[in-house]
Amino acid sequence: MKIHSHIYIMWMLLCPSVYHAYAQEKFKQKEIDIDQLILEIFQQQTDDKNYEDFYEVLYQLYTNPINLNEATVDELQDLYILTPLQIQDFMRYRAMCGELVSIYELQAIPSFDLGTVYKLLPFVEITPKVFSTEDILRRFKENRNHYIFFRADRTLQTKKGFKPDKNGDVPFTGDPYRFYLRYRNSIAKDFSVGFTLEKDAGEKLMWNAKHKTYFADFISFHVGIYNKGRLKALQLGDYQLQFGQGLILGAGFYIGKGAETITTVKRSNSGIRPYTSVLENGFFRGMAATYAFNKYTELTAFYSSTHRDANILEDTSSYENDVITSFDYTGNHRTIKELSKKNNTNEQTTGANLSFTDLSKRLHVGTTYVYTAFSRPVNENPQVYNQYDFSGKSNHIAGADFSYLWRNFNFFGEAAMSKSKGKGMVGGFICSMSPKLDFAMVGRLYEKNFHSFYSVAFSESSTLINERGTYWGIKIKPTHKWVISAYYDRFYFPWLRYLRDAPAGGNGFLMRAHHFFTKKISMYAQLRYENQEKNLSDNLTKTDYLVPSEKYNYLLNVDYRATEVFTLRSRVAGSNYRQNRGKFSQGFALIQDFIADYKQISLSTRIAVFQTDDYENRIYAYERDVLYAVSIPAYYGKGVRTYAMINFPMGRYFEVWLRYARTVYYDRDIISSGLEEIEGNIRSDVKVQVRYKFK
């Protein structure tokens, strides 16, 4: 403690003017490549995660930076940049020296290296913000983060769903265009107002009270005010909730296992968040509020009444005997059959979270209760593997969570029990052994009859049920030019699962080495391995049995900033897959990106050549897209994919994005299947987006 005090005091007394001048020159730029940050964090892109929500969070932090003089431990953890040691050093520095007068003071904190400071700069500021209720209308009008934008896109080729069938009927009721309209006006920790309208390709613009469709197929809206005295938050409309480790209430996107092996394994208490995504499930609609009794204790209470899409088995004798056999999460309402599922089930949810945080902000404990009731009972089609899944008309779940920052360790955990008496537990720690070595461990146990509908926590599968496992992560920085990270995860499913007709286990690891040759050239290499026991895919007997299913993914990425304008990004991706220790099938992709940023104009292009033996070797590759949209296509088969996107201003208030993507396959004459089928071997997509900023 005394050593740190001497460092801080001597730095501030002896070098303030020199340091400030040096830092002004060194850190004058604040731009960020969010796309590059996503590539660094995600280990392996897939098609089953809501990346748009994570993109939204990053961009909101970029446009509404965290005030370092008011930042909490949870807010700093939410950046996924700082280790427990760095957070503790920052809190100690602020407590000892008072409020920061310059953002460049960050370099005076012993555990903050230049790389950390550069990553932080786009998301933080020190400008004091004093809000009052009297001038909220003025802030609403003058806010720079106030915009509305419109997006339209479509596939140029005609899909089967838009063609007449053998009876002369066209399956899709709407046109092939996807429309998206979004409005938002927000200031962090002050207020947020917005709405979103969306129509997917094949859906029809209509006004139909029966299907609860009012012009656009999906409408989302919210109004929120924050930090008005003891009222910390009041949210109306659509929202999400995040408490503890997401075991009961987990909002939005959670990275979990990734190339960032340390900071992303723990969740933070972000509380109430406005919902702005276009996913048509996983959010609440109603009202939520957080009230602070004092500096230590807060209560969040909420009520939601919304409608869900479901497959219903109807009883012709009585409506009351209808049952829900499954929920439909696709959000597609293009055909008469899909429309019949839309909003046909009401879901009412209420609950509360009571939390305590000590004055030092090191200890946080909380307890959560949630009750959910459906308008019809749930009774899935009976299978051996799903007999412990949720059934009935209502569910309640209660639990407790904690987080404790001690020295260089951050311990965390959460436990809960559902109405079925099924239990779920997750916990672990993150520690900074030194500024060059970080370590993390997470354990989880989700019983086969544990039912939590809004959970997003650490797990191997997408649902927190029938799983236990242990994760170890490590990150080493031997020099300022090298970052080496790795994890090992072992998991087990005690009961049967889909495509697993017996209790099954597995394990996996990831290793990544990132080297910064110069300020302009960096390279990373990554290996990911996963082994899961699954049913033998080509089994010809009546009895399925489990065999090991192994998959390797390889990645080599080179970034070269040739000039201040041009950046080249080259990538080689490969995969191998085999079952029952047989012969490996394989796939590869060669990807070349060209990025040009000149003043306010940005141009991105790509050419990718790929070849995979089968679907198991499909390769996902993140692509640049228009603002608030994420594109992660799967390269499967044999072909070439290209895209080009340009972003430029039009006058003072307008900004435009134009994007064109084209995939040519050399191993097929038909693309996709079902109503998405396209005749031929070419698929082309166009997208246009326009944003109007009020300031």
N, C-alpha and C positions, 0 to 999 in steps of 0.2 A: 504493500500500500504506500509506504514512504517513498520507495523508489519511483513508482508511478507519479506520485505528487511532484517529486523533484523534476522529472522529465517534463511534465505539463507546465510547471511554473517557469522553468528555465527557458523552454521553447517560446512561451508567450512573452516573457520579459526581454529576452535577448534578440529574438529574430522576428518580431511581428511584421515589420515593414518589408524586410527582404522576403520573408515567407509569403506575404500577401501578394507582392509583385510577381514572385515566381509562380505562384499558384494561379494568379489571374491569367498569365500567359499559358500555363500548362492545361488549365481546365476551362478555357473559355467556350469550348464547344459542349453542347448538351444533347446533341442528336443521338438517337438510338436505333439500331436495326433490330426491331422486335422479332423479325423472322429468324435472324441469326441466334438470338437468345433462345427461341423455341427449339431450334436445332440442337443447341448445346445441352438443353435440359432433357429432352425426350430421348429415350434409349432407342426405341423402335416404334415408328408410327403404325397405328392400326386404324380400323374403320369403326371401332365400337366405343370411342370416347368423344366427349363434347369438347373438342379443342377450341371451338369458337368462344366458349365460356372463359377459358383460360386466357385467350387472346383479349377478350373484353376486359378482364381484370387487369392485365398488363397495361393495356392502353389507357384505362381509367386512371391507373397510378401515374402514367406518363403525363396525362393532361391535368391531373389533380395531385401533384406531388405531396408526399408526406412532410409535414413541418417537423424538422428534427428537434425543435425545442418543445414539442408537445408529443412526440412519438412514444408509443407504448411498446412494451416487449413484444406483444402479439403482432403489432403492425410491422415491426422490424423483421420478425420471423416470417411474415407473409410475403416478404420480398424474395425469399429463397436465395438470398445472397450471403447473409451474415451467419457466422458460426456462433455457438453459445459464448465462446471466449470474446469474440468481437462485440457481441451485444452487451455483455457484462462490462467490458472496457468502456464502451460508449456511455452506458448508464453511469458508471463511476466517474467518467470525465465530466459529464453534464452536471452531476450532483456536486462535484468538487469545484468546478470552474464557473458554474452558472450557465445561462443561456449562451448558445453560440452566436457570435457576431458575424462570422463569415463561414460559408460552407467549406472553405479551404482548411479550416481547423481540423477536419477529419484526418489529415495527414499527421497531426500531432499525437494521435492515439496509437500506442505502440503496436497493437495487433493489426492495424489497418495498413495494408500495402497499397501500392499504386493501382494494381488490378482491381482490388475491392473498391477503391474510391471511384474509379472510372465506371464500374458497374452500377454504383449507387447514384451517381450524379443525375441521371435522367428521372429518377423517382423521388428525389428528396429536395427540400428547400429549407431556408431558415427565416423567410419573410414572415413576421408575426401577422396573424389574422385575428382580428377582433370583430366578432359578429354581434349584431344587435337585432332585435325583432323589429325595430322601428324602420330600418332601411332595407328590409328584405325585398321589397318591390324594386328598388333601385338596383340592388345586386342582381336580381333576376334579369332586368333589362340590359345591364352593362356587362354581364358575365361573358367572357371570351369562349368558354366551353358551352356554347349554345348553338345548336345546329339542327338541320333536318336534311335527310338525304333519301334518294330514291334509287333503287336497283332493279334492273331487268336482265334476265338471262334465259337462254334456251339452247337446246340441242338442235342443230340445223337439219340433221337427218330425221325422217319420220319414224317414230316408234310404232310398234304393233298396236298399242292401245289407242292410237289416233286413227287407225284404219278400220273400215267396216269389217265385221266378222261374217261368217257364213250366212247369218240371218239378215245381214245388211245393217246391223246396229254397230255404232261406234262405242267401244267400252268406256273410254274416258269422256267425262261430261264436259270438260273444259278445254282450253287451248294449250299449246305447248310452252307457253311463257311462264316463267316464275317471276312474281313481282314482290318487292320488299320496300316498305316505307317505314322510316324510323325518325323519331323526334326525341331530342334529349337536351335538357338544360340542368346542369348540376355543378355544385361546388362542394368539394370534399368537406365532410363534417359540418355542413350547413344545410343544404337542401338538394333534392333531386326530383325532377319531373320528366316524364317521358311516356311514349307509347310506341308500339310496333305493330304493323300490319303485314301479313304475308299470305301469298297464294302460291302453292306449289304448281309445277307443271302438271297439266291434266285436271287440275281442280277448277271449279267454276266460280266466278264472282256472282254472288246471289244474296238475296235476303230471304232466309228461310228459318222461321222461329222453331220449327220442328227439330231441325238439326242444330239449332243454336248457332247459326251462321248469319252474320250481319255484314254483308258486302264481302269483306275478306274472309278467307277460311280460318285464319288465326289472328286474334287480336289480343295484345298484351298491353297493360298500362300500369303506371305507378305514380304515386305522389308521396314524397317523404321529406320530413324536416328532422334536423339533428342538433343536439347540443343546445337546447333551449332551457337553460337552468338545469333542474334535476331531471327533466325529460330528455333523455339521451337520444331517443329515436322514436319517431311515430311514422309508421308506414301504412299506406292505404293502397289497395290494388294487388298487384302481383309481386311476390317477394320470395326469398329463400332464407334459410336459417343455418348458421354454422356454430356449433358449440362442441367443446371437448375435442375428441379425435374423430368426430363424424359418425360415431357408432349409432346414435339415435337421430341426430340432425346434422347432415353434411351437405353444405351448399355447393353447388356447381362442380367445377373440375378439381380433381385431386390427382397429383402426379404419381405419388407412391414410388414404386420402383422405377428408377431412371438413370440416365448417365450422370445426373447430379445425385450422388449416392448418399449424401448426408442431410442437407437442409430440407429436402422435400419429403422426408419420411414422417415428419410431425405436422399435425394440423394445429391451427390457432383459433382463438375465440373471436371471430369477426362479427358474430351476432347477426343482426338483420341486414340483409343486402337486397336492393331492388333487383327484380328479375328482368333481364333485357334480352335473353336469348330467344331463338325461334323454335327451340324444342318444345313440343306441345305436351310435355309431362315433366314431373319432377319439381314443380313449384307450387306455392300456396297462393290462394286468392282470397283476400279479405283484409284483415287488419292485424298489425303487430306493433307493440310498443315496449320500450325499455325505460325503466324509471330507476334512478339512483337514490337510495335512501340516505347514503352518506358517501364518503370517499372510498369505502371499501366494498359496499354491498349494492348489487343491482338485481332487479327483477325484470325478466322479459316474459310477456304473455302474448298469446296469439290465438286467432280464430280464422279458419279457412273453410270456405264452401266452394267447391269447384266440380267440374264434370270431367270424366275420363272416358276414353274409348275402350270398349270391351266386347268380347265375343260372349253372347248370351244364349243359353239353352232355354228356349221358351216352353212353358207349360200351357198348352191350349185350354186347359180347364180353369186356370187361375193365374193372373198376373203375379200374385204374391209367391207363387212357386217357381218363378224364373230364377235361374242361377247363373253366375258368372263363371265361365269355364277358363277364361284367360283374359288378360288385359292386352290391348293393342298399343304398342309404343311407337309405331312407324310414323304417325302423324299424317298419313296419306288418306285423302278423301276424294279420290278421282272417279271411282266407279259407284254404281248404285249399291253394291255390296259393302264397299268401304264406307259410304255415307251412312249406311244403316247402323254402323258401329259408333258413329261419331257422338260423343257427349251423351251416351245413353245410360251412364251410371253417375250418380252423385256421390261425392266423397266429402265428408265433413271431418275436420281435424281441429283439435284444440290442444293447448299445452302450455307449459311454462318452463323457464330456466331461472334458477336462483344461483347467483355466483358471488364469490368473495375473493377479493384481491388485497393483499397486504400493502402497507404504505410503500415498501421498497419495490413493489411490483415483481418480486421474485416468486411469490407463492400465489397460485390461483387454484381454487376449488369450486366446483359447481355441481348442481343436481338438476336433472331434466326429467320431465314427464310429458308424454304425448298420448292422446287418445284419438283413434280413427274409427269412423263408422261409414259403411257403404249402404247404398239404397237397396242393394240386393246381396244375398249371401254369395260368397266365393266358394266354389267347389270345382277344382281342376279335374280334367279327365284323368281318372285314376291310372297310375303307373306304379311299378314297384319302387322306382327311384324317387318319386315325388310324394310319397304317402305322408311325409312329415312336413310338407309345405303348408303354408297358411290356408285355413279354411274357416268359414264362418262369416258373420256380418260385422264384427268389430274386433279391434285389437287395441291393447294398451301396452306401453313399454315405459320403464323407468330405469334411471341409472345415475351414476356419479362419475365425475372426471376430476383430474388434477394436473397441474404443471408446476414444477419447482426448479428454479435456477439456483444451483449451488456451485460456487466457484466456477469451474469450466465445464460443469455438467448441467444438462437440462433433462430432468426426469419427467415423464408424462405417462398418462394412462387413462382409460375409461372402462367401466364395466356396466352392464345393463341386463335386465331380465324382461322378457315379453310375457304376454298373457298366458302363453303355452307353458310357462316355467322354463323355457329355453334360455340359456345364458350366452352372452357374448362378452369377450374381454380383449382388449388390445392395450399394449403398453411397451415402454422401452426407454431409451435414453440416447442423447447426442452429447458427445464430449469432444473438447479440443485438448488433445494431449500436449500440443504446442502450436505455435502459429503455422507450423508446417505439417501437422498431422492431426486429422479429425477422424472420429470413429462413431458409429451408430449401431444400435441394436433394437429390433422391434420383434415382439412376440404377439401372436394372436390366437384366440380360441373362439370359434363360433359353432355352437352346437347345432345338430341337425334339425331341431325344432325352434331355433331362434328366429324371430320374425321382426324385422325392422324395415319399414317401407321407404324411409327417406335417408338412409345411411349411405355415406360415401367415406369409407375408411380403408385402412391398409389391408389388402387381400390379394390373392392370386386370381380369384374369379370376380365376376361383376356383382354378385350378390353375397352378402355376409351370412352364409349358412353352410353348415357341414364342412368346416375347414379348420385346421390348426397348422401353425408353422412358425418358423423363426428366420429372421433376416439379420445379416451382418453387412455393414457398409464401411468403407474406408476411403479416405482421400489423402494423398501425399503430395506436398509441394517441395520437392528436393531443392529446386532453385526457382528463381522468378520466371524462368522460361519453361518449366515443366510442371504439369498437373497430371497426376496419375490417380485414377479412381477405380473402385471395384466393389462388387457386392456378391454375396452368396445367399441364396434363399432356399430353404427346405420346407416342403409343405406336404400335408396328408389330408385326404378326404375320408373320414371314418365310415360314411354311409355311401350308398350308390349315388351316382350322378348321371346326367345325360351323356351317353356314349361311354359310360363306365359301369358295367354290370357287376361290379364288386368294389369293395373299399380299395382306393388307389392312392398312390403317392407320387412324388416327383421332386425335382430340384432344378436349380438354374443358377447361372452366374453371369456377370458382365464384367469386362475389363476395358478400360479406355485410357489411352495415353495421349495427352494434348501437349504439343510443343509449339512455342512461339519463337520462330527463327529470328524475325525482326518485327518491327511495328507493323509491317505491311504483309508479312507472310506467316501463316500459322497452319498447322496440320494436326489432325487427330486420327488415330486408328482405334477401332473398336471391335471386340469379339463378344458375342452373346450366345449362350448355350442354354437350352431348356430340355429337360427330359420328363415326360409325363406318361403314366400308365393309362392306356386307352384300349377300348375294344379293337381287335384286329380288323382293319377295314375290309380286307378281302376274304374274311372268314366264310367258308361254305357250309359249316355245320350249323345245327339249330341252336347250339349253346355258344354264346359269346364268351371270350376269355381275354384277359388283359395282357398286353405286351408293351414293352418300352417304346415310346415314340420320341425320337430325338430330333432336335432341330438346331442348326448352327446359323448364325447371321454374322456376316463380316461387313465391315465398313471402313473405307479410307476416304478422308475428306481433306481437301487443300483449299485454303482461302488465300487469294493474292490480290491485295489492293494495289493495282498497278499505278494509279494516279489518284488524285483527290476526287476524280470523277468516276473512273472505271474500276470495277471489282470483278475478278474471275473466281468462280467456285467450281471445283472439279470433284467428282465423287465416283467411287467404285463401290458397288454394293453386291453382295453375294449371299447365297444361302444353300444349305444342304439339309435334306430330310430323309429319315428312314424309320421303318417300323420293324420291330422284332429282330433288330440287328441284321437286317437284310442289306440290300444294295441301296446306296444313297441316290436319291434324285437331287437335282440341283437347279439353280437359277442365278442369273446375274443381271446387273444393270450398269451401264456407263452413262453418267449424267454430267452435262456441262452447262453451267449457268453463266450468263453475262449480265452484269448489273451496271447501270450508268445513272448517276445522280448529279445533275447539274442545276445549281440554284434550287428552284422549286419544281423541277421536272425530273421524274424518275422513270427509267425504262428497265424492264426485266425480261429476259428471254431464256429459254432452255431448249436443249435437244437431249433426248434420252433414248438410248438403244437398250432393249431388254430381251431376254429369252429365259423362260422357266419351263421345266419339264411338266409341272403340275401345279394345281392350285395351292398346295401346301407350301410351295416355294415362292408364292407371290411376294413382291417387294413393294412396300409403301414408301413413298418419297414426298416429303413436304414441298409444296409449291407456293410461291408468292401469289397472293390474291388481293382483291380489293379490300378496303378497310372494313373490318369486322366480319370478314368471310375467311374461311380456311379451306384450302384444297389439299387433300392427301389421297391421290388416286392410287390404286393397286396396279402394279405392273405384272401382268400375267399373260403367259403365252409367248409369242414372238412378234416383235413390232418396234415401232418408233413413235415417241411422243414428243411433241413440241408445244410450246406456248410462248406468247408475248403479251406483255402488259405495259401500258403507259399511264402515268399519273401526272396531271399538270393543272395549274390554276387557270381560271377564266375570269379575269378581272379581280376585283378585291374580295368578293364574297363567295364565288363559285369555285369548286374543285371537281375535276372529272377523272374517272378511271375507265379505261377501255381494255378489255382482255379477250384474247382468242386462244383456244387450245385445240389441238388436233392429234388424234391417235390413229395410226395405221397399223393394222394387224396383217401378218403374212402367213398365218396358220389357220385362218378361218374365213368363212363367207357370211357368217351370222354373228353379230355381237350381242351378248347378254341373252336373256331368256324371258319367257312369259310375256307380259304386256310391255316390258322394257326392250323387247327384241328389236334389233335394227338389221335390216337386210344389207349385206355388203360388208366390207372390211374397214370402213372409215367412220370415225365418230368425230364430229366437230362441235365445239361449244363456244358461244359468244356471251359476253357479259358487259353491261354498261352501268356505271354508277355515277351519280351526281350529288355533291354535297353543297348545301348553302349554309354558310356561317353568318349568324346575325351580327357578329362583331369581328 
